[in-house]
């Protein structure tokens, strides 16, 4: 499972149902395994054939699980899941929806952190992200999309980890806004990077599916991988760009690792970098910034 089951995906390919995922899993695996099973089954006693079928299916699943995108060979960032959000629906009286999450002992001295996402619904919809330390408001950050309202909804939980290796805990929020087909992967990604003064820099952008973070050079500053769908000469390709969070913004890391890479979108599992484009042609799809990229901070200079 390479993106998220919430989007009904399997190994990066969209399906209409989990039944289709199951059937495709059986149909698209190693022909060698199928051949062995077909040759072996007639010689087994009837009472052992169900066991053989089970072992075959487990082998099929293992071959699928071992399949990887090229960047999956690198260490993944281990996020800590902090639990769900508390929703306060004030749409009828105030035209607002509040989502709140508190974390005890977030700071080194034991102080708590509360995150409140408020979406204002009306003629002009937008959101506010507030941070509270021991229930005292510290920051108000703006998000131009209604991430807790009509634009989408906060999925799963609030995540915490040190993304850039500065020994400060950062946060990640995801807001899915869905659709049909590949649009069901659309997500607003929001990072809150903690600063030495314990304020946060907010970075947000649009992406396909939840983001992946991998440490390509083991320096502790994880490369953030975005996924977009591009079209080239009558074919569609998943395009993966690399970024590092440095100096209060995203900096492209594509040239360091010969990215972006492009993988053809097929109606079957596919992890291979396409041979239909040269690396020079893939570089035409390099993005300096993710789509709809915004950054905002408080008390820190150099942000926009």
C-alpha positions in Angstrom: 0.0 0.0 0.0 1.9 3.0 -1.3 -0.2 6.1 -0.8 -3.2 5.7 1.6 -6.1 3.3 1.7 -8.4 6.2 2.4 -8.0 7.1 -1.3 -8.6 3.5 -2.5 -5.1 3.2 -3.9 -2.8 0.2 -4.2 0.9 0.6 -5.0 0.2 4.1 -6.5 -2.6 3.0 -8.8 -6.3 4.1 -8.3 -9.0 1.5 -8.2 -12.8 1.8 -7.9 -13.1 -0.7 -4.9 -11.2 -2.8 -2.5 -12.5 -5.9 -4.4 -10.7 -4.6 -7.5 -7.5 -4.1 -5.5 -7.7 -7.7 -4.2 -8.3 -9.1 -7.7 -5.6 -7.0 -9.2 -3.2 -8.1 -6.5 -3.7 -11.7 -7.6 -3.6 -11.0 -11.3 -0.5 -8.8 -11.6 2.0 -10.9 -9.6 4.9 -13.0 -10.6 4.2 -15.4 -13.4 6.8 -17.7 -11.9 4.7 -18.1 -8.8 1.6 -18.9 -10.8 3.5 -21.4 -12.9 4.8 -23.2 -9.8 1.4 -23.3 -8.3 -0.2 -24.7 -11.4 2.4 -27.4 -11.8 2.4 -28.4 -8.1 -1.3 -28.4 -7.3 -2.4 -31.5 -9.3 0.2 -33.7 -7.5 -0.9 -32.7 -4.0 -3.5 -34.6 -2.0 -6.9 -32.9 -1.8 -6.5 -32.1 1.9 -3.3 -30.1 1.2 -4.5 -28.1 -1.7 -6.2 -25.3 0.4 -2.9 -24.9 2.3 -1.1 -24.6 -1.0 -3.5 -21.9 -2.2 -3.0 -20.0 1.1 0.8 -20.2 0.8 0.6 -19.0 -2.8 -1.5 -16.0 -1.9 0.9 -15.1 0.9 3.8 -15.3 -1.5 2.0 -13.1 -4.0 1.3 -10.5 -1.3 5.0 -10.6 -0.2 6.2 -10.0 -3.8 3.9 -6.9 -4.0 5.0 -5.6 -0.6 8.7 -5.8 -1.6 8.1 -3.7 -4.7 9.5 -0.2 -4.2 9.7 3.2 -5.8 13.4 4.3 -6.2 13.3 6.7 -3.2 12.0 4.0 -0.8 15.5 2.6 -0.4 16.3 5.6 1.8 15.4 5.9 5.5 11.8 7.2 6.1 10.9 9.8 8.7 9.0 8.2 11.6 6.1 10.5 12.5 4.5 10.3 15.9 0.7 10.3 15.7 -0.8 12.5 18.4 -4.5 11.5 18.2 -7.6 13.0 16.7 -9.1 16.4 16.5 -11.9 17.9 18.5 -14.4 19.6 16.3 -16.6 22.6 17.3 -19.1 23.3 14.5 -20.3 27.0 14.7 -21.4 27.2 11.1 -25.0 28.0 11.8 -24.4 30.9 14.2 -20.9 32.1 13.4 -20.1 30.7 10.0 -17.0 29.0 11.5 -15.7 25.5 12.1 -13.0 25.0 14.8 -10.7 21.9 15.0 -8.6 21.8 18.1 -5.8 19.5 19.3 -3.8 19.8 22.5 -0.5 18.0 23.3 0.8 17.9 26.8 4.6 18.3 27.5 5.2 19.3 23.9 8.0 21.7 24.9 11.2 20.7 26.8 10.1 22.4 30.0 6.8 20.6 30.0 4.6 23.3 28.6 1.6 22.2 26.5 0.9 23.1 22.8 -2.6 23.6 21.4 -3.3 23.9 17.7 -6.6 25.3 16.6 -7.6 25.3 12.9 -10.6 27.6 12.2 -12.3 27.8 8.8 -14.4 30.8 8.0 -17.2 29.9 5.6 -18.9 32.6 3.5 -18.4 34.8 0.5 -14.6 34.5 0.9 -13.5 31.3 2.6 -10.2 30.9 4.3 -8.7 29.4 7.4 -6.7 30.5 10.4 -4.2 28.4 12.3 -3.6 29.4 15.9 -1.0 28.1 18.4 -1.3 28.3 22.1 1.3 27.6 24.7 -0.2 26.7 28.1 -3.5 28.1 26.6 -1.9 31.4 25.9 -2.1 32.4 22.2 1.3 32.7 20.5 0.6 32.9 16.8 -2.1 33.4 14.2 -1.2 32.1 10.7 -3.4 32.4 7.6 -4.3 29.7 5.1 -6.1 30.8 2.0 -8.1 27.5 1.7 -11.1 26.4 3.8 -9.2 23.4 5.0 -11.7 22.4 7.7 -14.8 23.3 5.7 -15.9 23.0 2.1 -12.4 22.7 0.8 -11.9 19.5 2.6 -11.3 18.0 6.0 -8.4 17.2 8.3 -7.6 13.6 7.8 -6.3 11.2 10.4 -4.3 13.1 13.1 -1.7 15.7 13.8 1.8 14.4 13.3 5.0 15.4 15.1 8.6 14.7 14.2 11.9 16.6 13.6 11.9 17.0 9.8 15.0 19.1 9.3 17.3 17.7 12.0 17.5 20.8 14.3 16.4 18.8 17.4 13.1 20.8 17.5 9.7 19.0 17.0 7.8 20.0 13.9 4.2 19.3 12.9 2.3 18.1 9.9 -1.3 18.5 9.0 -3.1 17.1 6.0 -6.4 18.3 4.5 -7.9 16.1 1.8 -10.4 17.7 -0.6 -11.0 14.7 -2.8 -12.8 14.2 -6.1 -13.1 11.5 -8.7 -10.3 9.5 -10.3 -6.8 11.0 -9.6 -8.5 14.0 -8.1 -9.3 11.8 -5.1 -5.6 12.1 -4.2 -5.6 15.9 -3.9 -4.4 17.1 -0.5 -3.3 20.3 1.1 -0.1 19.7 2.9 0.8 21.9 5.9 4.0 21.8 7.8 4.7 23.8 11.0 8.4 24.1 11.4 9.5 25.0 15.0 12.0 27.7 15.4 14.6 28.2 18.1 12.3 30.8 19.8 9.5 28.2 19.6 7.5 30.1 17.1 6.5 28.2 13.9 7.0 28.8 10.2 4.0 27.5 8.2 4.7 26.0 4.8 1.8 24.7 2.7 1.1 23.5 -0.8 -1.1 21.3 -3.0 0.0 17.7 -3.7 -1.2 14.3 -4.9 -1.4 12.1 -1.8 0.2 12.5 1.6 3.9 13.6 1.3 6.8 11.3 1.7 10.0 12.3 3.6 13.3 10.3 3.0 16.8 11.0 4.1 18.9 10.6 0.9 22.3 11.6 2.5 21.8 10.7 6.2 22.3 14.3 7.4 19.0 14.3 9.4 17.4 16.9 7.2 14.9 14.8 5.4 14.2 15.4 1.7 10.4 16.1 1.1 9.1 14.3 -1.9 6.1 15.8 -3.8 4.0 13.9 -6.3 2.2 15.5 -9.3 0.6 14.1 -12.5 2.1 15.4 -15.7 1.3 14.7 -19.3 4.0 14.2 -22.0 3.4 13.1 -25.6 0.0 11.4 -24.9 1.1 9.7 -21.8 0.6 10.5 -18.1 3.4 10.3 -15.5 3.7 10.6 -11.8 6.5 13.2 -11.3 8.4 13.2 -8.0 10.3 16.4 -7.0 12.7 16.8 -4.0 12.9 19.6 -1.5 14.8 20.5 1.7 13.5 22.9 4.4 16.4 25.3 4.8 16.6 29.0 5.7 12.9 29.2 6.5 11.8 28.0 3.0 11.8 25.1 0.7 14.9 24.6 -1.5 14.9 22.3 -4.4 17.2 19.2 -4.0 16.6 17.9 -7.5 20.0 18.6 -8.9 21.7 16.8 -6.0 20.1 13.5 -6.8 19.2 13.7 -10.5 15.5 14.4 -9.9 12.7 14.8 -10.8 11.9 11.2 -11.7 8.9 10.2 -13.7 6.9 7.0 -13.5 4.3 6.2 -16.1 0.7 6.1 -14.8 -0.7 2.7 -15.7 -3.7 0.7 -14.7 -1.5 -1.8 -12.9 1.3 -1.5 -10.3 4.3 0.3 -11.6 7.5 1.6 -9.9 9.9 1.8 -12.7 11.4 5.1 -13.9 10.1 5.5 -17.4 12.5 5.0 -20.3 10.2 7.0 -22.6 11.8 10.2 -21.4 15.5 11.0 -21.0 16.7 12.5 -17.7 17.1 15.8 -19.6 13.4 15.7 -20.6 12.4 14.9 -17.1 14.2 18.0 -15.9 11.7 20.1 -17.9 9.2 19.1 -15.2 11.4 20.2 -12.3 9.6 22.6 -10.0 11.3 25.2 -8.0 8.4 25.2 -5.5 5.5 22.8 -5.0 2.1 23.8 -6.5 0.3 26.7 -4.8 3.3 27.1 -2.4 2.8 29.5 0.5 5.0 30.3 3.6 4.3 32.4 6.6 6.1 33.0 9.9 6.1 35.1 13.0 9.1 36.7 14.7 11.4 35.3 12.1 12.7 37.4 9.2 13.1 36.3 5.6 9.6 34.8 5.2 6.9 35.8 2.7 
